[in-house]
Structures are given as C-alpha cells and as structure tokens.
Amino acid sequence: MFKKELLVFRQKVRTLAYVVTVHADEAMSDDDLLPLDLENVILTGEIVERQTDRETGELKYRVVGATLDGDSAEAVVKLGATGKLIFLTVYLIV
C-alpha cells in the first residue's frame, strides 16, 4: 500500500531534497533524535496511513520505521509545493 509514494519519499531523502519544520525539529530534540534518524525512518519504514490536512486539504503520510539505534519512530511527512519532502513531526514510539 502506498508503494509509489514511499519510493518518492525515499528518493527525496537520498538526494537530501527535504526540509524539517520547526515543530519537527523541536520534536526531534525532545526525543534526542538526529537528522540521520529522520532519514532512516523513511528509508526503513512503511506508510501506515494517509491523512488529509484539515486546514489545507493537503495529503500527509504517517511513516513508521527505525532510528539508527533500532528504536521504532514515526514521522509525519508531506510533499511540498516545491517538490521537497517536508517533515511535519517525528517521535519515538514507546
């Protein structure tokens, strides 16, 4: 499910065509995650849900994968108007 989208997300990560929102950066800090952890979540993960943003109507995706330490984490991402992958938030799954 959502294989095409996941391939696009992984390509964006591999080419560093992504941005991290302030909210995602703060969430990373709260869970002691690094940018490489974000990348690894996308590269090892699976899309578990597609959502529609209530305010903008844009599609966003919940991706569950592994951090570099092997912990489970979830990232919420979307494709921006410029074609970059946008990390909206990320957090460890406990």
Backbone as XML, in Angstrom:
<?xml version="1.0"?>
<chain id="A" units="angstrom">
  <residue number="1" name="MET">
    <atom name="N" x="0.839" y="-1.184" z="0.000"/>
    <atom name="CA" x="0.000" y="0.000" z="0.000"/>
    <atom name="C" x="0.886" y="1.249" z="0.000"/>
  </residue>
  <residue number="2" name="PHE">
    <atom name="N" x="0.602" y="2.197" z="-0.827"/>
    <atom name="CA" x="1.351" y="3.451" z="-0.946"/>
    <atom name="C" x="2.811" y="3.231" z="-1.356"/>
  </residue>
  <residue number="3" name="LYS">
    <atom name="N" x="3.087" y="2.180" z="-2.122"/>
    <atom name="CA" x="4.466" y="1.882" z="-2.535"/>
    <atom name="C" x="5.054" y="3.001" z="-3.383"/>
  </residue>
  <residue number="4" name="LYS">
    <atom name="N" x="4.260" y="3.546" z="-4.286"/>
    <atom name="CA" x="4.747" y="4.614" z="-5.164"/>
    <atom name="C" x="5.165" y="5.840" z="-4.360"/>
  </residue>
  <residue number="5" name="GLU">
    <atom name="N" x="4.340" y="6.229" z="-3.407"/>
    <atom name="CA" x="4.643" y="7.385" z="-2.572"/>
    <atom name="C" x="5.908" y="7.147" z="-1.749"/>
  </residue>
  <residue number="6" name="LEU">
    <atom name="N" x="6.038" y="5.951" z="-1.187"/>
    <atom name="CA" x="7.206" y="5.642" z="-0.369"/>
    <atom name="C" x="8.485" y="5.693" z="-1.201"/>
  </residue>
  <residue number="7" name="LEU">
    <atom name="N" x="8.430" y="5.217" z="-2.442"/>
    <atom name="CA" x="9.602" y="5.306" z="-3.322"/>
    <atom name="C" x="9.994" y="6.763" z="-3.564"/>
  </residue>
  <residue number="8" name="VAL">
    <atom name="N" x="9.008" y="7.624" z="-3.740"/>
    <atom name="CA" x="9.276" y="9.054" z="-3.928"/>
    <atom name="C" x="9.905" y="9.633" z="-2.667"/>
  </residue>
  <residue number="9" name="PHE">
    <atom name="N" x="9.347" y="9.309" z="-1.506"/>
    <atom name="CA" x="9.886" y="9.820" z="-0.243"/>
    <atom name="C" x="11.336" y="9.380" z="-0.057"/>
  </residue>
  <residue number="10" name="ARG">
    <atom name="N" x="11.621" y="8.134" z="-0.357"/>
    <atom name="CA" x="12.988" y="7.622" z="-0.192"/>
    <atom name="C" x="13.956" y="8.320" z="-1.146"/>
  </residue>
  <residue number="11" name="GLN">
    <atom name="N" x="13.507" y="8.588" z="-2.365"/>
    <atom name="CA" x="14.348" y="9.306" z="-3.313"/>
    <atom name="C" x="14.636" y="10.718" z="-2.817"/>
  </residue>
  <residue number="12" name="LYS">
    <atom name="N" x="13.633" y="11.364" z="-2.254"/>
    <atom name="CA" x="13.820" y="12.716" z="-1.709"/>
    <atom name="C" x="14.847" y="12.707" z="-0.582"/>
  </residue>
  <residue number="13" name="VAL">
    <atom name="N" x="14.785" y="11.691" z="0.269"/>
    <atom name="CA" x="15.749" y="11.587" z="1.369"/>
    <atom name="C" x="17.150" y="11.322" z="0.822"/>
  </residue>
  <residue number="14" name="ARG">
    <atom name="N" x="17.255" y="10.409" z="-0.118"/>
    <atom name="CA" x="18.572" y="10.075" z="-0.679"/>
    <atom name="C" x="19.238" y="11.268" z="-1.360"/>
  </residue>
  <residue number="15" name="THR">
    <atom name="N" x="18.449" y="12.164" z="-1.923"/>
    <atom name="CA" x="19.004" y="13.329" z="-2.617"/>
    <atom name="C" x="18.988" y="14.586" z="-1.733"/>
  </residue>
  <residue number="16" name="LEU">
    <atom name="N" x="18.659" y="14.392" z="-0.468"/>
    <atom name="CA" x="18.587" y="15.482" z="0.514"/>
    <atom name="C" x="17.595" y="16.565" z="0.107"/>
  </residue>
  <residue number="17" name="ALA">
    <atom name="N" x="16.548" y="16.166" z="-0.591"/>
    <atom name="CA" x="15.513" y="17.095" z="-1.030"/>
    <atom name="C" x="14.375" y="17.105" z="-0.008"/>
  </residue>
  <residue number="18" name="TYR">
    <atom name="N" x="14.719" y="17.510" z="1.212"/>
    <atom name="CA" x="13.709" y="17.575" z="2.263"/>
    <atom name="C" x="14.000" y="18.734" z="3.195"/>
  </residue>
  <residue number="19" name="VAL">
    <atom name="N" x="12.957" y="19.126" z="3.908"/>
    <atom name="CA" x="13.081" y="20.165" z="4.926"/>
    <atom name="C" x="12.409" y="19.673" z="6.196"/>
  </residue>
  <residue number="20" name="VAL">
    <atom name="N" x="12.868" y="20.220" z="7.301"/>
    <atom name="CA" x="12.336" y="19.855" z="8.618"/>
    <atom name="C" x="11.670" y="21.099" z="9.198"/>
  </residue>
  <residue number="21" name="THR">
    <atom name="N" x="10.391" y="20.985" z="9.547"/>
    <atom name="CA" x="9.697" y="22.125" z="10.129"/>
    <atom name="C" x="10.236" y="22.406" z="11.527"/>
  </residue>
  <residue number="22" name="VAL">
    <atom name="N" x="9.952" y="23.595" z="12.026"/>
    <atom name="CA" x="10.358" y="23.952" z="13.391"/>
    <atom name="C" x="9.740" y="22.971" z="14.381"/>
  </residue>
  <residue number="23" name="HIS">
    <atom name="N" x="8.477" y="22.630" z="14.156"/>
    <atom name="CA" x="7.813" y="21.675" z="15.053"/>
    <atom name="C" x="8.531" y="20.326" z="15.052"/>
  </residue>
  <residue number="24" name="ALA">
    <atom name="N" x="8.878" y="19.830" z="13.879"/>
    <atom name="CA" x="9.584" y="18.545" z="13.784"/>
    <atom name="C" x="10.952" y="18.635" z="14.439"/>
  </residue>
  <residue number="25" name="ASP">
    <atom name="N" x="11.637" y="19.757" z="14.272"/>
    <atom name="CA" x="12.947" y="19.945" z="14.891"/>
    <atom name="C" x="12.831" y="19.920" z="16.413"/>
  </residue>
  <residue number="26" name="GLU">
    <atom name="N" x="11.816" y="20.567" z="16.951"/>
    <atom name="CA" x="11.599" y="20.557" z="18.400"/>
    <atom name="C" x="11.252" y="19.154" z="18.891"/>
  </residue>
  <residue number="27" name="ALA">
    <atom name="N" x="10.437" y="18.433" z="18.125"/>
    <atom name="CA" x="10.073" y="17.063" z="18.493"/>
    <atom name="C" x="11.297" y="16.153" z="18.457"/>
  </residue>
  <residue number="28" name="MET">
    <atom name="N" x="12.167" y="16.365" z="17.463"/>
    <atom name="CA" x="13.414" y="15.587" z="17.396"/>
    <atom name="C" x="14.244" y="15.828" z="18.644"/>
  </residue>
  <residue number="29" name="SER">
    <atom name="N" x="14.365" y="17.075" z="19.032"/>
    <atom name="CA" x="15.146" y="17.444" z="20.207"/>
    <atom name="C" x="14.566" y="16.802" z="21.464"/>
  </residue>
  <residue number="30" name="ASP">
    <atom name="N" x="13.247" y="16.806" z="21.578"/>
    <atom name="CA" x="12.591" y="16.210" z="22.748"/>
    <atom name="C" x="12.911" y="14.730" z="22.890"/>
  </residue>
  <residue number="31" name="ASP">
    <atom name="N" x="13.047" y="14.025" z="21.769"/>
    <atom name="CA" x="13.312" y="12.578" z="21.785"/>
    <atom name="C" x="14.769" y="12.238" z="21.500"/>
  </residue>
  <residue number="32" name="ASP">
    <atom name="N" x="15.643" y="13.255" z="21.500"/>
    <atom name="CA" x="17.078" y="13.056" z="21.241"/>
    <atom name="C" x="17.327" y="12.363" z="19.901"/>
  </residue>
  <residue number="33" name="LEU">
    <atom name="N" x="16.610" y="12.791" z="18.871"/>
    <atom name="CA" x="16.787" y="12.239" z="17.537"/>
    <atom name="C" x="17.644" y="13.176" z="16.699"/>
  </residue>
  <residue number="34" name="LEU">
    <atom name="N" x="18.359" y="12.588" z="15.759"/>
    <atom name="CA" x="19.224" y="13.332" z="14.851"/>
    <atom name="C" x="18.622" y="13.331" z="13.447"/>
  </residue>
  <residue number="35" name="PRO">
    <atom name="N" x="19.088" y="14.240" z="12.575"/>
    <atom name="CA" x="18.604" y="14.202" z="11.193"/>
    <atom name="C" x="18.779" y="12.842" z="10.522"/>
  </residue>
  <residue number="36" name="LEU">
    <atom name="N" x="19.852" y="12.134" z="10.841"/>
    <atom name="CA" x="20.037" y="10.803" z="10.260"/>
    <atom name="C" x="18.957" y="9.827" z="10.717"/>
  </residue>
  <residue number="37" name="ASP">
    <atom name="N" x="18.417" y="10.040" z="11.921"/>
    <atom name="CA" x="17.305" y="9.208" z="12.382"/>
    <atom name="C" x="16.067" y="9.448" z="11.519"/>
  </residue>
  <residue number="38" name="LEU">
    <atom name="N" x="15.809" y="10.721" z="11.180"/>
    <atom name="CA" x="14.679" y="11.038" z="10.299"/>
    <atom name="C" x="14.815" y="10.312" z="8.974"/>
  </residue>
  <residue number="39" name="GLU">
    <atom name="N" x="16.013" y="10.408" z="8.403"/>
    <atom name="CA" x="16.256" y="9.762" z="7.117"/>
    <atom name="C" x="16.039" y="8.258" z="7.225"/>
  </residue>
  <residue number="40" name="ASN">
    <atom name="N" x="16.534" y="7.670" z="8.307"/>
    <atom name="CA" x="16.429" y="6.218" z="8.469"/>
    <atom name="C" x="14.978" y="5.772" z="8.628"/>
  </residue>
  <residue number="41" name="VAL">
    <atom name="N" x="14.159" y="6.574" z="9.279"/>
    <atom name="CA" x="12.736" y="6.227" z="9.415"/>
    <atom name="C" x="12.106" y="6.078" z="8.030"/>
  </residue>
  <residue number="42" name="ILE">
    <atom name="N" x="12.419" y="6.989" z="7.131"/>
    <atom name="CA" x="11.861" y="6.913" z="5.774"/>
    <atom name="C" x="12.468" y="5.745" z="4.999"/>
  </residue>
  <residue number="43" name="LEU">
    <atom name="N" x="13.781" y="5.563" z="5.117"/>
    <atom name="CA" x="14.461" y="4.522" z="4.337"/>
    <atom name="C" x="14.111" y="3.112" z="4.788"/>
  </residue>
  <residue number="44" name="THR">
    <atom name="N" x="13.749" y="2.943" z="6.057"/>
    <atom name="CA" x="13.419" y="1.606" z="6.569"/>
    <atom name="C" x="11.931" y="1.406" z="6.791"/>
  </residue>
  <residue number="45" name="GLY">
    <atom name="N" x="11.162" y="2.481" z="6.664"/>
    <atom name="CA" x="9.776" y="2.448" z="7.112"/>
    <atom name="C" x="8.753" y="2.072" z="6.072"/>
  </residue>
  <residue number="46" name="GLU">
    <atom name="N" x="7.529" y="2.093" z="6.537"/>
    <atom name="CA" x="6.352" y="1.833" z="5.723"/>
    <atom name="C" x="5.312" y="2.898" z="6.027"/>
  </residue>
  <residue number="47" name="ILE">
    <atom name="N" x="4.562" y="3.268" z="5.026"/>
    <atom name="CA" x="3.463" y="4.207" z="5.234"/>
    <atom name="C" x="2.312" y="3.442" z="5.876"/>
  </residue>
  <residue number="48" name="VAL">
    <atom name="N" x="1.875" y="3.914" z="7.040"/>
    <atom name="CA" x="0.793" y="3.225" z="7.742"/>
    <atom name="C" x="-0.549" y="3.919" z="7.569"/>
  </residue>
  <residue number="49" name="GLU">
    <atom name="N" x="-0.507" y="5.192" z="7.136"/>
    <atom name="CA" x="-1.770" y="5.901" z="6.946"/>
    <atom name="C" x="-1.548" y="7.149" z="6.092"/>
  </residue>
  <residue number="50" name="ARG">
    <atom name="N" x="-2.537" y="7.437" z="5.257"/>
    <atom name="CA" x="-2.572" y="8.700" z="4.525"/>
    <atom name="C" x="-3.704" y="9.521" z="5.134"/>
  </residue>
  <residue number="51" name="GLN">
    <atom name="N" x="-3.414" y="10.788" z="5.412"/>
    <atom name="CA" x="-4.404" y="11.672" z="6.012"/>
    <atom name="C" x="-4.572" y="12.913" z="5.144"/>
  </residue>
  <residue number="52" name="THR">
    <atom name="N" x="-5.689" y="13.587" z="5.319"/>
    <atom name="CA" x="-5.916" y="14.873" z="4.663"/>
    <atom name="C" x="-5.863" y="15.944" z="5.736"/>
  </residue>
  <residue number="53" name="ASP">
    <atom name="N" x="-4.989" y="16.933" z="5.530"/>
    <atom name="CA" x="-4.864" y="18.027" z="6.482"/>
    <atom name="C" x="-6.172" y="18.801" z="6.520"/>
  </residue>
  <residue number="54" name="ARG">
    <atom name="N" x="-6.691" y="19.018" z="7.716"/>
    <atom name="CA" x="-7.987" y="19.693" z="7.881"/>
    <atom name="C" x="-7.965" y="21.137" z="7.396"/>
  </residue>
  <residue number="55" name="GLU">
    <atom name="N" x="-6.840" y="21.800" z="7.592"/>
    <atom name="CA" x="-6.761" y="23.219" z="7.241"/>
    <atom name="C" x="-6.463" y="23.450" z="5.763"/>
  </residue>
  <residue number="56" name="THR">
    <atom name="N" x="-5.533" y="22.685" z="5.211"/>
    <atom name="CA" x="-5.073" y="22.947" z="3.841"/>
    <atom name="C" x="-5.638" y="21.982" z="2.808"/>
  </residue>
  <residue number="57" name="GLY">
    <atom name="N" x="-6.135" y="20.832" z="3.256"/>
    <atom name="CA" x="-6.620" y="19.817" z="2.337"/>
    <atom name="C" x="-5.499" y="19.005" z="1.696"/>
  </residue>
  <residue number="58" name="GLU">
    <atom name="N" x="-4.247" y="19.299" z="2.083"/>
    <atom name="CA" x="-3.103" y="18.568" z="1.525"/>
    <atom name="C" x="-3.019" y="17.169" z="2.120"/>
  </residue>
  <residue number="59" name="LEU">
    <atom name="N" x="-2.447" y="16.259" z="1.340"/>
    <atom name="CA" x="-2.223" y="14.899" z="1.833"/>
    <atom name="C" x="-0.962" y="14.856" z="2.663"/>
  </residue>
  <residue number="60" name="LYS">
    <atom name="N" x="-1.024" y="14.130" z="3.768"/>
    <atom name="CA" x="0.163" y="13.884" z="4.582"/>
    <atom name="C" x="0.157" y="12.404" z="4.941"/>
  </residue>
  <residue number="61" name="TYR">
    <atom name="N" x="1.336" y="11.911" z="5.276"/>
    <atom name="CA" x="1.516" y="10.466" z="5.455"/>
    <atom name="C" x="2.208" y="10.169" z="6.770"/>
  </residue>
  <residue number="62" name="ARG">
    <atom name="N" x="1.724" y="9.141" z="7.455"/>
    <atom name="CA" x="2.382" y="8.638" z="8.662"/>
    <atom name="C" x="3.286" y="7.485" z="8.238"/>
  </residue>
  <residue number="63" name="VAL">
    <atom name="N" x="4.573" y="7.620" z="8.544"/>
    <atom name="CA" x="5.567" y="6.599" z="8.188"/>
    <atom name="C" x="6.186" y="6.070" z="9.470"/>
  </residue>
  <residue number="64" name="VAL">
    <atom name="N" x="6.138" y="4.756" z="9.650"/>
    <atom name="CA" x="6.744" y="4.118" z="10.814"/>
    <atom name="C" x="7.978" y="3.359" z="10.353"/>
  </residue>
  <residue number="65" name="GLY">
    <atom name="N" x="9.101" y="3.622" z="11.025"/>
    <atom name="CA" x="10.360" y="2.971" z="10.681"/>
    <atom name="C" x="11.274" y="2.926" z="11.889"/>
  </residue>
  <residue number="66" name="ALA">
    <atom name="N" x="12.557" y="2.730" z="11.631"/>
    <atom name="CA" x="13.533" y="2.570" z="12.702"/>
    <atom name="C" x="14.520" y="3.734" z="12.723"/>
  </residue>
  <residue number="67" name="THR">
    <atom name="N" x="14.932" y="4.104" z="13.928"/>
    <atom name="CA" x="16.020" y="5.069" z="14.073"/>
    <atom name="C" x="17.333" y="4.327" z="13.869"/>
  </residue>
  <residue number="68" name="LEU">
    <atom name="N" x="18.434" y="5.051" z="13.894"/>
    <atom name="CA" x="19.739" y="4.406" z="13.758"/>
    <atom name="C" x="20.032" y="3.452" z="14.906"/>
  </residue>
  <residue number="69" name="ASP">
    <atom name="N" x="19.444" y="3.716" z="16.071"/>
    <atom name="CA" x="19.629" y="2.834" z="17.229"/>
    <atom name="C" x="18.685" y="1.641" z="17.209"/>
  </residue>
  <residue number="70" name="GLY">
    <atom name="N" x="17.809" y="1.582" z="16.206"/>
    <atom name="CA" x="16.872" y="0.470" z="16.098"/>
    <atom name="C" x="15.573" y="0.684" z="16.831"/>
  </residue>
  <residue number="71" name="ASP">
    <atom name="N" x="15.369" y="1.886" z="17.391"/>
    <atom name="CA" x="14.100" y="2.189" z="18.048"/>
    <atom name="C" x="13.034" y="2.466" z="16.994"/>
  </residue>
  <residue number="72" name="SER">
    <atom name="N" x="11.788" y="2.190" z="17.334"/>
    <atom name="CA" x="10.681" y="2.498" z="16.431"/>
    <atom name="C" x="10.331" y="3.967" z="16.550"/>
  </residue>
  <residue number="73" name="ALA">
    <atom name="N" x="10.100" y="4.593" z="15.415"/>
    <atom name="CA" x="9.721" y="6.004" z="15.384"/>
    <atom name="C" x="8.716" y="6.224" z="14.269"/>
  </residue>
  <residue number="74" name="GLU">
    <atom name="N" x="7.981" y="7.314" z="14.397"/>
    <atom name="CA" x="7.004" y="7.678" z="13.384"/>
    <atom name="C" x="7.296" y="9.098" z="12.912"/>
  </residue>
  <residue number="75" name="ALA">
    <atom name="N" x="7.219" y="9.290" z="11.614"/>
    <atom name="CA" x="7.347" y="10.614" z="11.022"/>
    <atom name="C" x="6.065" y="10.917" z="10.256"/>
  </residue>
  <residue number="76" name="VAL">
    <atom name="N" x="5.636" y="12.157" z="10.324"/>
    <atom name="CA" x="4.510" y="12.615" z="9.514"/>
    <atom name="C" x="5.106" y="13.553" z="8.476"/>
  </residue>
  <residue number="77" name="VAL">
    <atom name="N" x="4.880" y="13.222" z="7.199"/>
    <atom name="CA" x="5.506" y="13.956" z="6.104"/>
    <atom name="C" x="4.483" y="14.299" z="5.027"/>
  </residue>
  <residue number="78" name="LYS">
    <atom name="N" x="4.868" y="15.264" z="4.186"/>
    <atom name="CA" x="4.069" y="15.589" z="3.012"/>
    <atom name="C" x="5.020" y="16.103" z="1.946"/>
  </residue>
  <residue number="79" name="LEU">
    <atom name="N" x="4.541" y="16.125" z="0.710"/>
    <atom name="CA" x="5.305" y="16.733" z="-0.369"/>
    <atom name="C" x="4.895" y="18.192" z="-0.476"/>
  </residue>
  <residue number="80" name="GLY">
    <atom name="N" x="5.876" y="19.071" z="-0.463"/>
    <atom name="CA" x="5.607" y="20.498" z="-0.530"/>
    <atom name="C" x="5.413" y="20.974" z="-1.958"/>
  </residue>
  <residue number="81" name="ALA">
    <atom name="N" x="5.012" y="22.223" z="-2.089"/>
    <atom name="CA" x="4.764" y="22.823" z="-3.398"/>
    <atom name="C" x="6.022" y="22.870" z="-4.262"/>
  </residue>
  <residue number="82" name="THR">
    <atom name="N" x="7.185" y="22.895" z="-3.619"/>
    <atom name="CA" x="8.450" y="22.925" z="-4.366"/>
    <atom name="C" x="8.943" y="21.530" z="-4.718"/>
  </residue>
  <residue number="83" name="GLY">
    <atom name="N" x="8.200" y="20.501" z="-4.306"/>
    <atom name="CA" x="8.599" y="19.135" z="-4.591"/>
    <atom name="C" x="9.461" y="18.503" z="-3.523"/>
  </residue>
  <residue number="84" name="LYS">
    <atom name="N" x="9.786" y="19.254" z="-2.477"/>
    <atom name="CA" x="10.589" y="18.694" z="-1.397"/>
    <atom name="C" x="9.696" y="17.948" z="-0.414"/>
  </residue>
  <residue number="85" name="LEU">
    <atom name="N" x="10.287" y="16.961" z="0.250"/>
    <atom name="CA" x="9.614" y="16.241" z="1.315"/>
    <atom name="C" x="9.686" y="17.103" z="2.564"/>
  </residue>
  <residue number="86" name="ILE">
    <atom name="N" x="8.560" y="17.283" z="3.223"/>
    <atom name="CA" x="8.516" y="18.104" z="4.428"/>
    <atom name="C" x="8.212" y="17.210" z="5.619"/>
  </residue>
  <residue number="87" name="PHE">
    <atom name="N" x="9.115" y="17.236" z="6.597"/>
    <atom name="CA" x="8.887" y="16.525" z="7.851"/>
    <atom name="C" x="8.070" y="17.443" z="8.754"/>
  </residue>
  <residue number="88" name="LEU">
    <atom name="N" x="6.831" y="17.047" z="9.037"/>
    <atom name="CA" x="5.940" y="17.851" z="9.876"/>
    <atom name="C" x="6.189" y="17.579" z="11.353"/>
  </residue>
  <residue number="89" name="THR">
    <atom name="N" x="6.407" y="16.325" z="11.699"/>
    <atom name="CA" x="6.759" y="15.936" z="13.054"/>
    <atom name="C" x="7.390" y="14.560" z="13.027"/>
  </residue>
  <residue number="90" name="VAL">
    <atom name="N" x="8.025" y="14.213" z="14.106"/>
    <atom name="CA" x="8.628" y="12.888" z="14.264"/>
    <atom name="C" x="8.721" y="12.595" z="15.760"/>
  </residue>
  <residue number="91" name="TYR">
    <atom name="N" x="8.540" y="11.335" z="16.113"/>
    <atom name="CA" x="8.605" y="10.982" z="17.530"/>
    <atom name="C" x="8.886" y="9.488" z="17.675"/>
  </residue>
  <residue number="92" name="LEU">
    <atom name="N" x="9.463" y="9.144" z="18.821"/>
    <atom name="CA" x="9.692" y="7.744" z="19.152"/>
    <atom name="C" x="8.368" y="7.086" z="19.513"/>
  </residue>
  <residue number="93" name="ILE">
    <atom name="N" x="8.248" y="5.820" z="19.168"/>
    <atom name="CA" x="7.065" y="5.037" z="19.553"/>
    <atom name="C" x="7.471" y="4.219" z="20.756"/>
  </residue>
  <residue number="94" name="VAL">
    <atom name="N" x="6.788" y="4.487" z="21.879"/>
    <atom name="CA" x="7.130" y="3.761" z="23.123"/>
    <atom name="C" x="6.083" y="2.753" z="23.469"/>
  </residue>
</chain>
